[in-house]
Amino acid sequence: MPHLTYPPKLSLANIPTPFQKLERASRALGVNIWIKRDDLTGSVLSGNKIRKLEFTLAQAQLEGCDALITCGGLQSNHCRATALLGAQLGFEVHLILRGKPPLEFDGNLLLDTIAGAHIETFSTQGFTQQLSQRLEGKAQTLRSLGRKPYIIPTGASDDVGCWGYLHACAELHQDFERCDLEPEAIYLATGSGGTQAGLTLGAEIFELGCPVVGIAVCDDTAYFQRKVRRDMESWQRRYRANCEIGEAGIDALDIHVLDDYIGPGYAQAGEEVYQTITWLARQEGIVLDPVYTGKAFHGLVSEIKLGNINAGSDVVFIHTGGVFGVFPDRARFIGL
Ligand SMILES: *Cc1c(COP(=O)(O)O)cnc(C)c1O
């Protein structure tokens, strides 16, 4: 292993998370599916974002900030985790959310409200183009009120956030050793790219010996290859002294993204995704979400059924959380 020095990290997540074989689902599909239970990093603080925020919020504290500004969809898991952790650590939290607020708050949006986050919503149209301006505008306003805001990008996917899943690879390394496992690949849902960037770096550093395959939930393969590479490059620029990767550096790392399972778009899924969610819940007692993990797991099952994954082989799925996303989508589960 190369020399590795972690930057400041808070201890917020319940880790290490369990690593299990999906016994019944594996028998049904003819491929051994192992699952990393990052849906169990906490209760209302569950999911992948908390691993990134352990580093991001340590950085915010280090810089002496007292307010957090971040953004995402109306039902963003990242915003919910930020709202709750901000409350826990004494930051004022401001969320800039994409979408039209419903009459009744539900799922993550309800939890944001319970946690006391300040919420502003904007229509989907032009959201991305105006995002950096809105984040900066909010920061200016807070500064004029004497606050010291810290802006967290979408999904905490940046150089700092990369550490979350780089760090998780130390756990995976131990999981694989304990289970005497040499998996063919690690699959996960990719939405803003930071989890995949961290896993790709960590797989190299901890010599996991298998590719990391992102299943895109919104944009296409070319987009995510660029985004993941950009996050890894900014990580390397900033943290060169903390960790040096191979001679060829990160240019030599492959970024694998499957974009066949996006469906109609972000937070929009076809019935097959809801069917996969109910199927897995009834096989294993594990609940996926319709925006990320359900889509990605549906992609994995489809790849198995297409014969793109060898029968009898071992694969790993990272369950990145998101359970609160099933509630606003309740109507889609009726009759399945
Ligand atoms: C954010 C999220 C992802 C995607 O992670 P990125 O780092 O944004 O790509 C996957 N699953 C769930 C449940 C998430 O909330």
The ligand as an SDF file (V2000), in Angstrom:
LIG
                    3D

 15 15  0  0  0  0  0  0  0  0999 V2000
  -26.1790   10.4080   -3.7500 C   0  0  0  0  0  0  0  0  0  0  0  0
  -26.5610    8.9780   -3.8150 C   0  0  0  0  0  0  0  0  0  0  0  0
  -25.9160    8.0980   -4.7010 C   0  0  0  0  0  0  0  0  0  0  0  0
  -24.9060    8.5470   -5.6990 C   0  0  0  0  0  0  0  0  0  0  0  0
  -23.7000    8.9410   -5.1290 O   0  0  0  0  0  0  0  0  0  0  0  0
  -22.8250   10.0410   -5.9010 P   0  0  0  0  0  0  0  0  0  0  0  0
  -21.5960   10.1350   -5.1040 O   0  0  0  0  0  0  0  0  0  0  0  0
  -23.6440   11.2940   -5.8700 O   0  0  0  0  0  0  0  0  0  0  0  0
  -22.6160    9.5720   -7.2830 O   0  0  0  0  0  0  0  0  0  0  0  0
  -26.2640    6.7760   -4.6710 C   0  0  0  0  0  0  0  0  0  0  0  0
  -27.2220    6.3270   -3.8410 N   0  0  0  0  0  0  0  0  0  0  0  0
  -27.8700    7.1340   -2.9920 C   0  0  0  0  0  0  0  0  0  0  0  0
  -28.9390    6.5650   -2.1340 C   0  0  0  0  0  0  0  0  0  0  0  0
  -27.5560    8.4980   -2.9400 C   0  0  0  0  0  0  0  0  0  0  0  0
  -28.2110    9.2980   -2.0970 O   0  0  0  0  0  0  0  0  0  0  0  0
  1  2  1  0
  2  3  1  0
  2 14  2  0
  3  4  1  0
  3 10  2  0
  4  5  1  0
  5  6  1  0
  6  7  2  0
  6  8  1  0
  6  9  1  0
 10 11  1  0
 11 12  2  0
 12 13  1  0
 12 14  1  0
 14 15  1  0
M  END
$$$$
